[in-house]
Amino acid sequence: MTPDLRSVTTLTEDQADQVRRLVSQSAGAQDNPPISEGGLLRLHAGAPVRHLLATSEGSELLGYAQLAPDAEATAAELVAVDDAVALELLGALEKLDAEDPHGELRLWAHGESSVARRAAQQAGLLVTRELLQLRRSLPDLELGDVPRPAGVNIRPFVPGRDDQAWLALNALAFASHPEQGGWTQRDLDERLQEPWFDPGGFLLAERDGELVGYHWTKVHDETPEPMGEVYVLGIHPAAQGMHLGRVLLTAGLRHLRGLGLGTVLLYVDETNTGAVALYRTLGFAEFSRDVQYVRP
């Protein structure tokens, strides 16, 4: 059965709830949701974000796709009940993007069981980027004492007071990152308002009154067993070489372990060899990977 495909500028609350249910019921969603955190936060976004709904004759939601343009390209994600609906959505995404191009269309497929991955492969798309999900148990993690650089103080983030300084640091630390480096006040606010936000787990490194690094942790309590996450770890370019990354990483992991969590996860680009090497020294191992596809 060919689904009915419809492009809408914004989703209603009922449509957004249907998308969330479809995401949560998808294969492998507990480990790798088919729509990312950023995609879920954009469910109510209007232009330039675009939404595609695939429904049955009885108006049952069979699939959802999202186009999110930025300065360089258009990121796409999709979720569907089966491969056929996913292929229909992928074709519609490419057609919609061709009508109003914002740069190269890049489709994310999250996890090994992703229906988007199978659709991309069947459509002949090529892999352009891979994001590793690494995991490690927390109770047996030997952290040791990591000397803090002279003059560096670590403290919790203060919403409202630290926003602008953190956004400036984040832009510098991730200047070459296609998503993280472009965060705005709105991106920050959306996450500060999420139920999982805990300022005690958002650690800032300060030297002479200036922010030089941070480690933002997160707790996933929607999984059968709550897990911690190294959400974002960033270092000011001028502070590189001070081993501040290991100091902040260790501090954040201690915080997560202190919450009684059994597992910690993180995402890192496969090409970020320095970060991958740091995580592997602490025993992090690959759990899964997200793959980004482009049309050859």
N, C-alpha and C positions, 0 to 999 in steps of 0.2 A: 504494500500500500504506500503510495506516494504521499508524504505529509504536506500539509498546507504551510507554506513559508510566508512569514510576514515580517517586514522590517518596521520597527517602531522607534521613535525618538527617545522615549522614556518608558520605563516599566511602571505599571501600577503596583501597589503593595501586594495585591493578590498574585499578580504575575511574578513578582520577585520572590514571594513565598513558594510558589510552584517551582521556580528555578532552584531555590535552596533545597527543597525536598528532593528534586531530581539529582542534585549534586550529592546529597547525603546518602542516597540509595544506590549510587553508582558503584560498580566493582572497584575495590581498592581505595574507596574514598577516605577510609580512616587513616590510611598511610599517605595517600597522595590525592587530595580532592581534585576533580577534573577542572574546576575553576579555581584559580589562585585567590589568595586573600585580597589582593588588589582588585581582581575581577569582581569578587563579591561586594567589595566596598563601592564599586562603580555600578551596581545594579540600578541605582536610582539616578545615575548621571545622565545628563542630556548631551547635546552636541559639544565637542566633536565625537564623543563616544556613541557608537551605534549598536543596536540590539536586534537580533534575529530570533524569532520564535517559530518552532516547528510543531504543529498540532495535528491531531487526528480529526476525522469528521465530527467526532463527539467533543471536540475542543480539549482533549487530553494533551498535556504538554509532553511531546516526544523528544524534544531537543531544544537547546538554546546555544546561541553563539554571540560573541561580543567582539567588536572592533574598537581598539583604543589607540588612536594616532598620537604620536609625539613628534618631536622636532625632526627625527631621523627616519622613522618607519611607522608601520601600523602593526601593533601586536594583536593577535587574535587568539581566542580560546573557545572551546566548544564542549558541550556535554550532550549525550544522546543515548537513547535506549538501545540502539544497535548500530552496526556498521553502515547499514543502508541510509539511515537518517543522518548519520555523521557525514557521509559522502555528499548528501544533498545539501547539508549546511555548509560544508566546505566549498562546494561549487557556488552557492549563493554568496558566501563571504567574498570569494574572488571576484564575482560579478559586481557586487556592491562596492568593493574597493576600486575596481576599474572605473566605475562611474564617477567616483569622487576620490581620486588617489591622494594619499598623504605620505607616500614613500613606500618602500618595499613591504609587502605583506609577510608577516612572520607568525606562523602558527605554533603555539605552545602545546605540547602533549605531556601531561603530568603522569609519571609512573609507567611501569611495565604493562599494566592492564588497561591503559588509556585507550578509549575508542578513537580519540583524536589521532593517536599514533598509527593505528591501523588504517584510518582514513587517509592520512598523509602518505603512508607507504603505498597504498593502493592507487593514489592519485599521482604518484611519481615525484613527490616533493623530496628535497634533499635536506640533510641535517646541516645546520649552520652553527648551532651552539648547544652545549650540554651543561646542565646544572646538576651537580651531585647533591644528593641528600645523604649526609653522614650521620651515624648514630653511635652512641656509647653508653654503657651503663654508668650510673653515677655513684652508687654505694662503694664500689671497689676502686674508684678513680683516685690515684695518688697524685695530689697536686703539689705538695712540697711548698717550700718558702721561696717565692720569687721576689728578689730585691726590687723595691720601687725606685725609679729614678729620682735623684735628688731634687727637691723642690716640688715634686708632684703630689697633689692631694686628690683623693678619690671621694666623691660624694654623690648622693642621689640627685636626679634631675628634678627641678622645680618647675612645674607647668606655669606658663605665663611669664616667668622671669627668665628662663633659659631658652625659650623658643627660638629667638632670632640668632643667638650665638650658636645654638646647636645646628640650625638649618645652614648657616654659613660654613660650619665645620664639616657637616655632612656633604655639602656640595664640593668642598675641597678634597675630602677623603675619597669621594667616588666620582671625581670629575670625568673619568672615562667610562663609568658604568651606565649602560643604556636606560636603566630604570631608577636605581637608588639615588643617583646624583641629581636628579631633577625634582626631588621632593619640594613641595611648597608648604605654606602654612596650612592649607586645607588638608594636604596629605597627613601632616603631623596631627592636626586636630582630630581627624577621623579616627586615628589610632589611639589618641589620648582619651577618646570617649568610648572606646571598646571596653566591654566588661573585663577583659583579661589584663588591662593596663594596670601596672603597679609601679609607682615612682621609685620604690625601694629596689626594684630590679632593673632600673635604668641608671647605670653608673656613668658618671662623668669624671674624666681626669683633667685636672686644672693645674696650670703652672703660671705663677706671677699674674693670677687673675684672668688668664686666658684658657679657653678650652683647647686641649691638645689631643683628646681621644675620648672614646665612649664605648660602652658595651651595653646594649639594650637587650634584656632577656625577656622571654615570654613563657607563659605556662599554658599548655593545651589541656583543658579539662573536659573537652568534648569527646576524648578518646576513652576506651574502656579503662585504661590506667593513665592518669594524668602524666604528661611529659613536659620537660623543660625544653627551651629552644634558645640557642645563641641567635637571637633575632637579627641584630646588626652589630657588627664590630668595626669601628672606624678610627683611623689614626690620622692626625694632621700631617701633611707631607713634610713639614719642618721637624716633626718629632720622630720620623723614621730613623731606625738605627738605635733607638733607646730601649728596645725590647718592651715597649709599652703595650704592644698587642698581647704578649704572653701575660703581662701583669693584669690587664683588664679581663682577658679571657679567664684567667684563674679566679679572679674576684667574682666574676659572674657565675662561674660554675660552682663556687662555694655557696653563693646565694641560693642557687637552684637546689643544690644538695641539702641545704639547710631547711628547705621547704618539704623535705621528705620524698622528693621525686626519685624514681628509679632509673629513668632514661632521659638523655638529652639528645636533641637532634639539631642539625644546622644545614643550611644550603650554601654552596660555594661553587663558583664557576670552575669547570675543569681546567681552564687555562690559567687560573690564578694559582700557579704552582707554589708560591711562597706560603699562601694561606693554607692550601691543602697539606703542605709539608708540616706546618705548625700543628694542625689538627691531628695529623697522623701520629705525631710524637706523643700525643696524649691518648692514643689508642682509638681514635675515631675511625670507623670503617664504613665503606659504602653500603648503603641500605637500598637505594634506588636512584634513578636519575630522571630529570625532566629534559625533554629534547625540543629544540626549536627548529622548525622546518621552513624552507623557502621554495618557491617555484624555480627550477633551474633555468 
